[in-house]
């Protein structure tokens, strides 16, 4: 299915639901007006009784004065925008975040530093982030980690490192933690079923811990060529604490499907979006608009499919950040930049 067909199908599906919302809204407003009128009448000691004609006329005037229901604006969603920063450099990068009105996605990939940093230092960072009203998400450790491994020691080390990252994210105030499953094109087709079952076992423990910490784990698409592996993980673990992070850059260079099709597939589970661009071959994290990702189409699909804004992580280099935001705004995105 090409992009035009996807857009046409989604427009047809959404036209009926929009019409229903428009028809229902005036009735709800009329009910609210009736309640307000009753409250005002109760405050008057001696109610004034009008004749039938007068009452009818007043009712007509009241109806005429009621504002007409407005159609919801298609681009009314305003998205919070985050920028990735390594934990080790978080303190020194706070002025940069403040200058650009950005929130932060704390990169916890350095497991050596994670093990060395003190709880007191993390608590001080959390206080500074709160003081500056910088919202926090976390990116859990993932390099060389495998929840699905035939080596028990590798599985245990991986789980320990990921859960340590979850605890650090919690201390910093993160409500969402991005997670890589570890799946890659190195998993042989004959071993995919085994890999999925092993990953589910580890995920069940991780999501149980996330529920205790009240942090949502958002599974990010990485090397998956299609949605099947991720869909099976969601089918096995149906929890509000287990959601999806749609990485449009990864979808562009690793997947058989366009980025917007990933949005459609997992629209009910999306908790985070990751934006960057590339040439369709290498995961270069180029500026948005410099590669093959059609952010205009992505924007239209997101505004059609999502009813609430979710956090967007702008995963590009510093020198590409401002023009990436400009390109995304030209494509229809609106951002909550604290400036």
N, C-alpha and C positions, 0 to 999 in steps of 0.2 A: 504494500500500500504506500503510494508516494505522499508527499507532504500536502499537495492540493486535495487529495482524497480524504486524508485525515481531517483537514480543516473543514471540508464540506460536510463530512459525517457529523463532526462535533457541533457545527452550527445548527444542523437539523435537529440533533438530540436536545440542544439547549434552548431552542426557540420555544418549545412547549412549556418548559419549566419557568422561563422568564415571563411568559404570558400569564401563567397561573399566579405568580407572585404579584404581578401588576393588578390582576382582578381582585385579589384578596385584600390588598393594602388599604383601599378606601374604606372597606367595611370595618377594618380594625381601627382606622382613624375615626370613623363615625361613632364606634363604640366608646372610644376614649373621650370624644366630645360630649357624648351623652352622660358619661360619668362625671365630667367636669361640671356640666350644667346642673346635675343633681346635687353636687356638693355646694354650688353657689346658692341654690334655692334653699338648702337646709340652713344657711346662715341668716336668712331673712325672717324676721319675726312674723310679719303679716304678708303672706304671698299675694301678689297681684293677679287677679283672675282676668284674663283677656277674653274677648268674644271670639267665636269660632273663626270669623273672617280675619280678625287681628292675629289670632294664633297661627292661622294658615299662612298669613303674610310674613309673620316673623320667621316661621319655619323655612319659607322659601328663601327669605333673605339670608338665613343662616346657611342653607345649603349652597347658595350662590357664593358666599364668602369662604367656603371651605377650599383650601388649596387642592389643586389637582395632583393626583399621584404622579411622581416622577419616576421615569424608568431608571433603574440602577445604572450608573456609569460603568462601561466595560473596563476602564482602566482605573478604578477607584482604589485598588489595593496599594497600600504604602508599605514597602518592605524594609525591615531593619537590615543594615548592611554591616558585615563583619570582615575583618582582615586577619589573615593567619600570622601569628607571631610565636616563635619558639619560646618555651618557658624560660630558658636561661637568659633570654634578652627581653623579657616582658617589661621589667621595670623601666629600662632605658627607652622603650618604644611607646610608653604611655603618652608623652608629648606629641608624637606623630599621630597617634589615634585621635587625640583631642583636637589637633589642628584640622583634621579632615572629618571630624564628626563620626568616627567609625567605632563600632563595637569590636570585640576581639574573639577569634577562635585560637585558643592556646594549643600550640603544637607540642604534644608530649612524646614525640617519636624518639627522643634521646633517653633511653631507659637508664643509662649510667647516671645522668644528671638527676633523673627522677628519684633514683635510690639515694642520692647524696643530699638533695635539698631538704632543709629542715621544715618541720611543721610550722615553726614560728615565722619563718620567712614566707611561707605560703599564706599564712594568716595576715601578715602585713601587706602582702600583695592584694589579698582579697579586700582589705579595708581601703586601700588606695583606689582600687577599681570601683568599689561602691561609692566612695567619696566623689569620684569623677563621673559617676553615672554611666560607666562603661559596662554593658552587658557581656556576659561570658558564655561561650560554648567551648568544648574541648575536642581535640582530635586525639583519640587513643593511640597508644603505641601500635605499630604494625610491621615495622621492618624486620624481616627474618623471623616473624612469629607465625606459628601455625597451630590453630586449635584442632585441625585434622592432620595428625601425623602418626605414623606407625611407631615412632619413638616416644615412649611414655615421658621421658625427661624433657623432650622438646615441648610436648603438650603442656606439661606442668609449668615449665618456665614461661611459656606463652601466656597461660592463664594468669600466672602471678604478675607478670608485667602489665597485662591489660587491666587487671583489677586494681593494681597500684595506680595506674593512670586514671581509673574511674574515681578513686579516692582523692587524688590530687584535684581533679576537676570539680568534685563536690566541695572541697575546701575553698576553692577559688570562686565558687558560686555558680558553676555551670549547671544548666538545666537540661542541656543536650550534649551527648558525647558521640562523635562520629567514629564509626568502627569499620575496619576492613576485615572481610572474612578470611582472606588469605588464598582465595581461589585464584588460579591462573591457568594459562594455556598449557602449563606443564602437567596438569592433571589429565591422565589418559582417559579417553571416553569410556573404557571398560572399568575405570575406577571411580567414576563420578558418583555412582550410587553409594559406594563405600565412603567417599569423601563427605557427601551430604550428611550421612548418618553420624559420622564422627564429629562434624562441625555442629550438628544439632545438640549433641551431648554436651559439648563445651558451652554453646550458647545458652542452654537452659540454666546452667550455673551462673553465667554472666548476667542474664536478664533477671534472675532471682536476686542477685546482689544489687543490680541497678534499681529494682523496685524498692529495696530496703533504703537505698541512698536517695531515692526519688529523683533519679536522673534518667532521661530517655536515651536509649542507645539507638542511634540512627545508622543503619547498615548502608554503606556507600557502594555503588557499583564501580568496579575497577576493571578487571580483565574479562569480565563475562561477555561473551559474544551475543548472548540473548538473555531473556528474562527468566529462563527456566530454573536455574539453580537458586536464584534469589526468591522466586515465587515458592519453591519448595521449602525454603527456610521459613518464610512467613506462614505457610500453611501449617508447619509443624509447631511453630511458636506464635500463637495468636494472642499477643499481649499489647496493651496500650503503651507499655514501656519499651516496645520493640518497633521502631519505625524505619523510614527510608530516607536516605540522603541521595538526591539525584544529582550526579556529577555530569554536567552536559559535555565537558571536555573529554572525559573518559568515554562517554557514549559515542562521541564523534570519532575517536581514533581506535577504539577497541571493539565496538559493537557493530553488529549487522544492521541495527536499526537506528533511525535518526533520534537525536536527543529528545525531541518533543514526544516521540512514541513511548519513551520511558516515563515521561510525565503522565501520559494517559494511562499507562499500565498500572502505575502505583500511586495514582492521585490521592487515594484515600489514606495512604500511609506516609505521605511526604511530610517530613518535619524540618528539612533543611535542603537548600539548593547550593550547588558549588559551581561557580562560573569562571571559566577561562577558555582560551581558544587554542587551536592548533591547525596543522595542515591536513589532518585526517590520517596521518601516518604515525607521528611521534607525539608523545604527551609533553608538549613544550611549554605549556602554561603561558601562552602568549596573551597579549592584550585582547580584550573582547573587541571583535570587529576586524582583527588582523588575520583571521583564519577562515575555516569553512563552516563554523557553527552559525546557523541562521538564527540569530537572537531575535529578529523580528517575528519569525514563526514561533520560536520558543515563548516569546512574550505573549503572543496571541493565545496560544494553547494554555499557558499558565493562568491567564486572566479568565479564560473560559472554564477551566477545570477546578481551580482552587477558590474556595469561598472565603478563606481567611489568609492573610499574609503569613509567610514563614520567613525565617532568617535566610539571607543569601550571603554566602562567603565568596568574596572576590579574591580568587587565588591566583594573583598575578604579581609581577615584580613592581617594586615601588615606582619606578619611572613610567610604568604602564597603567598605574592605578587611576589617575584622573581622567585620561582619555577613554579608559574602559567604562568609567561611570558615565561619561558624556555619551558614548555610543549606546549604552544600555538605556539611557533616558531618551535618546532619539528613537529607540525601538519600542518605547511605551512604558518602561518601568519608572516608578516613582519610589524614592528612597527617603527614609527617615534619618537624615543626617543632622546630628546635633551641633548645629553651627549658629 
